[in-house]
């Protein structure tokens, strides 16, 4: 009987973890992050584009600093 109570307690804990117990749960956060990744892959401003922009901005900043120091 103790094992059954322990299983029920663990199930209740897992349910609260997944459903969020009134706040956003793990399953909802995973769904939202998956949808965000899908939209960022479809959009023009995807992660690869932002990485390219950061690299270009870093290079331009480096060149500007070298020119300013001369």
QUIKA-V522612 format. One record per residue. N is the residue number from 1. SS is DSSP state (alpha for helix, beta for strand, coil for the rest). PSI is psi in degrees with one decimal (* if undefined). D_CENTER is the distance of its C-alpha to the mean C-alpha in Angstrom with 2 decimals. Layout:
BEGIN
N SS PSI D_CENTER
N SS PSI D_CENTER
END
This chain:
BEGIN
1 coil -31.6 41.67
2 alpha -36.3 39.51
3 alpha -39.0 37.19
4 alpha -42.0 36.79
5 alpha -39.8 35.87
6 alpha -40.6 33.33
7 alpha -43.4 31.73
8 alpha -39.4 31.67
9 alpha -43.7 30.10
10 alpha -38.5 27.31
11 alpha -41.3 26.76
12 alpha -39.3 26.60
13 alpha -42.8 24.06
14 alpha -40.4 21.82
15 alpha -42.6 22.32
16 alpha -37.2 21.39
17 alpha -42.7 18.19
18 alpha -41.3 17.19
19 alpha -20.9 18.63
20 coil -10.7 17.56
21 coil 47.8 21.19
22 coil -16.7 21.11
23 coil 178.3 17.54
24 coil 123.0 14.27
25 coil -179.7 14.25
26 alpha -42.8 12.12
27 alpha -40.9 13.11
28 alpha -39.7 12.27
29 alpha -39.3 8.69
30 alpha -40.8 8.46
31 alpha -44.2 10.53
32 alpha -41.2 8.76
33 alpha -35.6 5.47
34 alpha -44.1 8.38
35 alpha -36.9 10.38
36 alpha -42.8 8.22
37 alpha -36.6 8.31
38 alpha -43.8 11.94
39 alpha -33.6 12.84
40 alpha -26.9 11.64
41 alpha -33.0 13.74
42 alpha -30.9 16.58
43 coil 158.4 16.71
44 coil -34.3 18.92
45 coil 56.2 16.44
46 coil 178.4 14.08
47 alpha -36.4 12.25
48 alpha -39.4 15.59
49 alpha -42.1 17.53
50 alpha -36.9 15.69
51 alpha -42.2 16.20
52 alpha -43.2 19.80
53 alpha -38.9 20.28
54 alpha -42.0 19.19
55 alpha -46.0 21.63
56 alpha -43.0 24.37
57 alpha -38.8 23.99
58 alpha -43.5 24.25
59 alpha -43.6 27.32
60 alpha -41.3 28.94
61 alpha -40.1 28.43
62 alpha -44.4 29.94
63 alpha -40.5 32.88
64 alpha -38.6 33.43
65 alpha -38.9 33.61
66 alpha -40.3 36.06
67 alpha -34.3 38.22
68 alpha -31.6 38.31
69 alpha -17.4 39.49
70 coil * 42.43
END
